[in-house]
Amino acid sequence: MAAGASGERYAGRDDLLLVDLARGTTVAGVTTRSRTAAPPVLWTRAMLEAGRASALVVNAGNANAFTGPAGADCVSATARAAAAGLRRRAREVAIASTGVIGVRPNIDRITDTIPDLAAALTDDGWAAAADAIRTTDTFAKGAGSTTRIGDTQVAIAGIAKGSGMIAPDMATMLAFLFTDARLPAPVLDRVLRQAVNRSFNSITVDGDTSTSDMGLLFATGKAGNDPVEDWRDGRLAPFRETLGAVCRDLAQQIVRDGEGATKFVAIHVSGATSEAAARRIGLTVANSPLVKTAIAGSDANWGRIVAALGKTSERIDVQALTISMGGVRITDGESLVDGYDETPVAAHLAGSEIEIAIDVGVGRGKATVWTCDLTHGYIDINADYRS
């Protein structure tokens, strides 16, 4: 991989990433469900249908979204430039963009920089790669681990970007995961979707979905493990677990870097009709501006949680509902716990790591979602985003 400065938006920093993938690399991905999805998303969706990838190009600063025919032209020109520089097929080049919406990209700045990146490829470019794809992120995000498929050790590593406009509908960010495992695209697809649901689809910063989001998983096959044709194969269990852990690590880094955030919040929901229902209930609470601002102010106003729960379309039993914060039970059914003392809850909320537990009393489904507080800093960042 190689990172460089195209000057498309930023001055004096890298904003373009090129990744050269081993021949025979398989790929799976998930993309935003936004009805205003950007041309890079549309291009990459089509590329994913074949399940093969030879390269990845990511530009930061310009989302290339809502840019008319010029946007599609930029994507195809970028893919052709990467294919020429790497001697690959343009249709096997994944394209991703992030940044300001509605600004036509300067195609030449991107395509003219790609040959320089192709000449500067390195096996040790992870830090530069993670840094190049940032927009409002305050730090580069990466994670990795090793595991086994049968008797073969395999590696999983990934980079991600995201800080604002984070509301899962797939996931609102860019994430690129790489493994040397040998796995077919259909298997990659199933394990990726499972991991995404419990990581990137379980985070929120501000309730807004972007035009440009995607998560891609590339498998080079270089580890040479025995073939696995079914994602439920028992030999794949350690790989699924490790992929999930890497995705959670990256997803939580995004929340911790939420625009203006000062607190990391974990919301554990149990007693729902299913895991998916528990996740939706948790995100309803996590997306509430009133809950998030109360947490920002260290205000133990548990009534904000009650109000947010009232918006959910999922089943809850109000008479069995319990809410805890910082391990302290607050409610039991429709009333406060006898002898409730707010002091330890307020002390917990004064910290930077917040735990909320909710049981809705109708089933066995459970899930955890992660969010952050909502501060004046979020307004300051987004009020001046284009400048």
C-alpha positions as CSV (number, residue, x, y, z in Angstrom):
1,M,0.0,0.0,0.0
2,A,1.0,3.6,-0.4
3,A,-0.4,7.0,0.7
4,G,0.1,10.4,-0.9
5,A,-1.2,13.9,-1.3
6,S,-3.4,14.7,-4.3
7,G,-4.3,18.2,-3.1
8,E,-7.9,17.5,-3.9
9,R,-9.0,19.3,-0.8
10,Y,-6.4,19.2,1.9
11,A,-3.1,21.0,1.8
12,G,0.0,19.5,3.3
13,R,-1.3,16.1,4.2
14,D,-1.9,12.7,2.6
15,D,-5.4,12.2,1.3
16,L,-5.1,9.3,-1.2
17,L,-4.6,5.6,-0.6
18,L,-3.7,2.9,-3.0
19,V,-3.6,-0.8,-2.0
20,D,-2.3,-3.4,-4.3
21,L,-3.8,-6.8,-3.6
22,A,-2.4,-10.3,-4.4
23,R,-3.6,-11.9,-7.5
24,G,-6.6,-14.1,-6.7
25,T,-7.8,-12.0,-3.8
26,T,-11.4,-12.6,-2.9
27,V,-13.6,-9.8,-1.5
28,A,-16.9,-9.2,0.2
29,G,-18.5,-6.0,1.3
30,V,-21.4,-4.1,2.8
31,T,-22.4,-0.6,1.7
32,T,-24.7,2.2,2.9
33,R,-28.4,1.8,2.3
34,S,-28.6,5.6,1.7
35,R,-30.9,6.4,-1.3
36,T,-28.4,9.1,-2.2
37,A,-25.4,6.7,-2.3
38,A,-22.3,8.2,-4.0
39,P,-20.8,6.9,-7.3
40,P,-17.9,5.2,-5.6
41,V,-20.4,3.1,-3.6
42,L,-22.4,2.2,-6.8
43,W,-19.1,1.2,-8.6
44,T,-17.9,-0.9,-5.7
45,R,-21.3,-2.6,-5.3
46,A,-21.1,-3.8,-8.9
47,M,-17.5,-4.9,-8.4
48,L,-18.5,-7.0,-5.4
49,E,-20.8,-9.1,-7.5
50,A,-17.8,-10.9,-9.0
51,G,-16.2,-11.5,-5.6
52,R,-12.7,-10.6,-6.9
53,A,-10.5,-7.6,-6.2
54,S,-7.1,-6.5,-7.4
55,A,-6.8,-3.1,-5.8
56,L,-8.4,-0.4,-3.6
57,V,-8.3,3.3,-4.0
58,V,-9.6,5.7,-1.3
59,N,-9.7,9.5,-1.4
60,A,-10.4,11.7,1.6
61,G,-11.8,15.2,1.6
62,N,-14.3,14.9,-1.3
63,A,-17.1,12.4,-1.0
64,N,-17.8,12.5,-4.7
65,A,-21.5,12.4,-3.9
66,F,-24.3,14.2,-5.7
67,T,-21.8,15.2,-8.4
68,G,-23.7,14.2,-11.5
69,P,-22.0,12.5,-14.5
70,A,-18.6,14.0,-13.4
71,G,-18.7,11.9,-10.3
72,A,-19.1,8.6,-12.2
73,D,-16.4,9.8,-14.7
74,C,-14.0,10.3,-11.8
75,V,-14.7,6.8,-10.4
76,S,-14.1,5.1,-13.7
77,A,-11.0,7.2,-14.4
78,T,-9.6,6.4,-11.0
79,A,-10.1,2.7,-11.5
80,R,-8.4,2.8,-14.9
81,A,-5.5,4.7,-13.5
82,A,-5.0,2.2,-10.7
83,A,-5.4,-0.7,-13.1
84,A,-2.8,0.8,-15.5
85,G,-0.3,1.4,-12.7
86,L,-0.7,-2.0,-11.2
87,R,-1.4,-3.9,-14.5
88,R,-4.7,-5.2,-13.3
89,R,-8.4,-5.1,-14.4
90,A,-10.2,-1.8,-13.8
91,R,-13.4,-3.7,-12.9
92,E,-11.5,-5.3,-10.0
93,V,-10.5,-2.0,-8.4
94,A,-12.6,-1.0,-5.4
95,I,-13.2,2.7,-5.0
96,A,-14.1,4.6,-1.8
97,S,-14.5,8.3,-1.1
98,T,-15.2,10.4,2.0
99,G,-15.6,14.1,2.7
100,V,-17.7,17.0,1.5
101,I,-20.9,16.2,-0.5
102,G,-21.8,18.0,-3.7
103,V,-18.3,19.2,-4.8
104,R,-17.2,17.9,-8.2
105,P,-13.8,16.2,-7.8
106,N,-10.8,17.3,-9.7
107,I,-10.2,14.1,-11.6
108,D,-6.7,14.9,-12.8
109,R,-5.4,15.5,-9.2
110,I,-6.4,12.0,-8.3
111,T,-5.4,10.2,-11.4
112,D,-2.1,12.1,-11.7
113,T,-1.1,11.0,-8.2
114,I,-1.9,7.3,-8.6
115,P,1.3,6.5,-10.7
116,D,3.4,8.0,-7.9
117,L,1.7,5.8,-5.4
118,A,2.1,2.7,-7.6
119,A,5.8,3.4,-7.6
120,A,6.0,3.8,-3.8
121,L,4.1,0.7,-2.6
122,T,5.4,-0.8,0.6
123,D,4.4,-3.7,2.9
124,D,4.8,-1.5,5.9
125,G,2.3,1.3,5.1
126,W,-0.5,0.6,7.7
127,A,0.0,3.8,9.8
128,A,0.2,6.1,6.7
129,A,-2.8,4.3,5.1
130,A,-5.0,4.8,8.2
131,D,-4.0,8.4,8.4
132,A,-4.6,9.2,4.8
133,I,-8.3,8.2,4.9
134,R,-9.2,10.6,7.8
135,T,-11.5,13.6,7.5
136,T,-12.6,15.0,10.9
137,D,-11.0,12.1,12.7
138,T,-8.6,13.2,15.4
139,F,-6.6,10.0,15.2
140,A,-5.9,7.2,12.8
141,K,-7.7,3.9,13.4
142,G,-6.3,0.4,13.0
143,A,-6.6,-3.0,14.6
144,G,-5.3,-6.5,14.0
145,S,-4.9,-10.0,15.4
146,T,-3.9,-13.5,14.4
147,T,-6.0,-16.7,14.6
148,R,-6.2,-20.2,13.1
149,I,-8.2,-22.0,10.5
150,G,-7.5,-25.6,11.2
151,D,-3.8,-26.0,11.6
152,T,-2.9,-22.8,9.7
153,Q,-2.2,-19.5,11.3
154,V,-3.9,-16.5,9.6
155,A,-3.8,-12.8,10.2
156,I,-6.6,-10.2,10.1
157,A,-5.9,-6.5,10.1
158,G,-8.0,-3.4,9.3
159,I,-8.2,0.3,9.1
160,A,-11.2,2.5,9.5
161,K,-12.3,6.2,9.5
162,G,-15.2,7.9,11.1
163,S,-16.0,10.5,13.6
164,G,-19.3,12.2,12.6
165,M,-22.2,11.3,10.4
166,I,-22.3,8.0,12.3
167,A,-25.6,6.2,12.3
168,P,-25.6,2.5,11.3
169,D,-27.5,1.6,8.2
170,M,-24.9,-0.9,7.2
171,A,-22.5,1.4,9.0
172,T,-21.6,5.0,8.6
173,M,-17.9,5.0,8.0
174,L,-15.2,3.4,5.9
175,A,-13.6,0.2,7.0
176,F,-11.1,-2.0,5.1
177,L,-10.2,-5.4,6.5
178,F,-7.6,-7.7,5.1
179,T,-6.7,-11.3,5.8
180,D,-4.2,-13.8,4.3
181,A,-6.8,-16.6,4.8
182,R,-7.9,-18.5,1.7
183,L,-11.7,-18.1,1.7
184,P,-14.3,-17.9,-1.1
185,A,-16.3,-14.7,-1.5
186,P,-19.6,-16.2,-0.3
187,V,-18.0,-17.4,2.9
188,L,-16.4,-13.9,3.4
189,D,-19.8,-12.3,2.9
190,R,-21.5,-14.3,5.6
191,V,-18.7,-13.9,8.2
192,L,-18.4,-10.2,7.4
193,R,-22.1,-9.5,7.8
194,Q,-22.2,-11.3,11.1
195,A,-19.2,-9.3,12.3
196,V,-20.6,-6.0,11.0
197,N,-24.0,-6.5,12.8
198,R,-22.2,-6.8,16.1
199,S,-19.8,-3.9,15.6
200,F,-20.2,-1.2,13.0
201,N,-24.0,-1.7,12.9
202,S,-24.0,-1.3,16.7
203,I,-22.5,2.2,16.9
204,T,-23.9,5.6,16.6
205,V,-22.5,9.1,17.1
206,D,-25.2,11.5,15.8
207,G,-28.0,9.6,14.1
208,D,-27.0,10.7,10.6
209,T,-26.3,8.2,7.7
210,S,-23.8,9.1,5.0
211,T,-23.8,8.7,1.2
212,S,-20.4,7.0,1.1
213,D,-20.1,4.2,3.7
214,M,-18.7,0.8,3.1
215,G,-16.9,-2.0,4.8
216,L,-14.8,-4.4,2.7
217,L,-13.1,-7.6,3.6
218,F,-10.3,-8.8,1.3
219,A,-8.8,-12.3,1.5
220,T,-5.5,-12.9,-0.3
221,G,-5.2,-16.6,0.3
222,K,-1.5,-16.4,1.0
223,A,-1.8,-18.3,4.3
224,G,-2.7,-21.5,2.3
225,N,-5.1,-22.9,4.8
226,D,-7.2,-25.9,3.8
227,P,-10.3,-25.0,1.7
228,V,-13.4,-23.9,3.6
229,E,-16.7,-23.8,1.7
230,D,-19.3,-23.3,4.4
231,W,-19.2,-20.3,6.8
232,R,-20.6,-22.5,9.5
233,D,-17.6,-24.9,9.2
234,G,-16.3,-25.5,12.8
235,R,-12.7,-24.8,11.6
236,L,-13.9,-21.2,10.8
237,A,-15.1,-20.5,14.3
238,P,-11.9,-18.9,15.6
239,F,-11.7,-16.8,12.5
240,R,-15.2,-15.5,12.9
241,E,-14.5,-14.7,16.5
242,T,-11.3,-12.9,15.8
243,L,-12.8,-11.0,12.8
244,G,-15.6,-9.9,15.2
245,A,-13.1,-8.7,17.7
246,V,-11.1,-6.7,15.2
247,C,-14.4,-5.1,13.9
248,R,-15.5,-4.2,17.4
249,D,-12.1,-2.6,18.1
250,L,-12.3,-0.4,15.1
251,A,-16.0,0.4,15.7
252,Q,-15.3,1.4,19.3
253,Q,-12.4,3.6,18.2
254,I,-14.9,5.5,15.9
255,V,-17.2,6.1,18.8
256,R,-14.4,7.2,21.1
257,D,-13.4,9.7,18.4
258,G,-17.0,10.9,18.0
259,E,-17.0,14.6,17.0
260,G,-16.8,16.6,20.2
261,A,-17.1,13.5,22.4
262,T,-15.9,13.4,25.9
263,K,-17.5,10.1,27.1
264,F,-17.7,6.6,25.7
265,V,-21.1,5.0,26.4
266,A,-22.0,1.3,26.3
267,I,-25.7,0.4,26.4
268,H,-26.5,-3.2,27.2
269,V,-30.0,-4.3,26.3
270,S,-31.5,-7.6,27.4
271,G,-34.9,-9.2,27.6
272,A,-35.9,-8.3,24.0
273,T,-37.7,-10.6,21.5
274,S,-34.4,-11.1,19.5
275,E,-30.9,-9.9,19.2
276,A,-31.9,-7.6,16.3
277,A,-34.8,-6.2,18.4
278,A,-32.4,-5.6,21.3
279,R,-30.0,-3.7,19.0
280,R,-32.8,-1.5,17.7
281,I,-33.9,-0.7,21.2
282,G,-30.3,0.2,22.2
283,L,-29.8,2.4,19.2
284,T,-33.1,4.2,19.9
285,V,-31.7,5.2,23.3
286,A,-28.2,5.8,21.9
287,N,-29.5,8.2,19.3
288,S,-31.5,10.3,21.7
289,P,-30.1,13.9,21.9
290,L,-31.7,14.2,25.3
291,V,-29.9,11.1,26.6
292,K,-26.6,12.1,25.1
293,T,-26.7,15.7,26.4
294,A,-27.6,14.5,29.9
295,I,-24.6,12.2,29.8
296,A,-22.5,15.1,28.6
297,G,-23.6,17.1,31.6
298,S,-23.1,14.2,34.0
299,D,-26.8,14.5,34.8
300,A,-28.3,11.2,36.2
301,N,-31.6,12.0,34.6
302,W,-32.8,8.4,34.0
303,G,-36.1,9.8,32.8
304,R,-34.5,10.6,29.5
305,I,-33.9,6.9,29.0
306,V,-37.5,6.1,29.8
307,A,-38.7,8.7,27.3
308,A,-36.3,7.3,24.6
309,L,-37.5,3.8,25.2
310,G,-41.1,5.0,24.5
311,K,-40.1,5.7,20.9
312,T,-39.1,2.2,20.0
313,S,-41.3,0.1,17.7
314,E,-40.1,-3.1,19.5
315,R,-42.0,-4.8,22.2
316,I,-41.2,-3.8,25.8
317,D,-43.0,-4.7,29.1
318,V,-43.1,-1.5,31.1
319,Q,-44.1,-3.3,34.3
320,A,-41.0,-5.5,34.0
321,L,-38.6,-2.8,32.7
322,T,-35.4,-2.3,34.6
323,I,-32.7,0.4,34.1
324,S,-29.3,0.5,35.7
325,M,-26.4,2.9,35.3
326,G,-22.9,2.2,36.5
327,G,-24.1,-1.1,37.9
328,V,-26.7,0.7,40.1
329,R,-30.3,-0.5,39.7
330,I,-32.5,2.6,39.2
331,T,-35.9,1.3,38.2
332,D,-37.9,-1.8,38.9
333,G,-41.0,-1.8,36.7
334,E,-42.8,1.5,36.5
335,S,-41.1,3.1,39.6
336,L,-37.8,3.8,41.3
337,V,-36.1,1.1,43.3
338,D,-36.9,1.6,47.0
339,G,-34.2,3.6,48.7
340,Y,-32.6,4.6,45.4
341,D,-29.5,6.8,46.0
342,E,-28.5,8.9,43.0
343,T,-25.0,9.7,44.4
344,P,-23.1,6.7,43.0
345,V,-24.9,7.1,39.6
346,A,-23.9,10.8,39.4
347,A,-20.3,9.8,40.3
348,H,-20.3,7.2,37.5
349,L,-21.6,9.7,35.0
350,A,-18.8,12.1,36.0
351,G,-16.3,9.6,34.5
352,S,-15.5,9.0,30.8
353,E,-16.6,5.4,30.5
354,I,-20.4,5.1,31.0
355,E,-22.4,1.8,31.3
356,I,-26.1,1.6,30.9
357,A,-28.1,-1.6,31.3
358,I,-31.7,-2.0,30.2
359,D,-33.9,-5.1,30.5
360,V,-37.2,-4.8,28.6
361,G,-38.7,-8.0,30.0
362,V,-40.2,-9.7,27.0
363,G,-37.7,-12.3,25.8
364,R,-34.1,-13.5,25.8
365,G,-32.7,-11.3,23.0
366,K,-29.7,-9.2,24.0
367,A,-27.2,-6.8,22.3
368,T,-24.8,-4.1,23.2
369,V,-24.5,-0.8,21.3
370,W,-21.9,2.0,21.7
371,T,-22.3,5.7,21.5
372,C,-20.8,8.9,22.9
373,D,-22.1,12.1,24.5
374,L,-23.3,15.1,22.6
375,T,-21.4,18.3,23.4
376,H,-20.9,21.9,22.1
377,G,-17.8,20.5,20.4
378,Y,-20.0,18.6,17.9
379,I,-21.7,21.9,16.9
380,D,-18.4,23.7,16.5
381,I,-17.0,21.0,14.2
382,N,-20.0,20.7,12.0
383,A,-20.9,24.4,11.8
384,D,-17.5,25.0,10.2
385,Y,-17.1,21.6,8.3
386,R,-16.5,23.1,4.8
387,S,-14.1,25.8,6.0
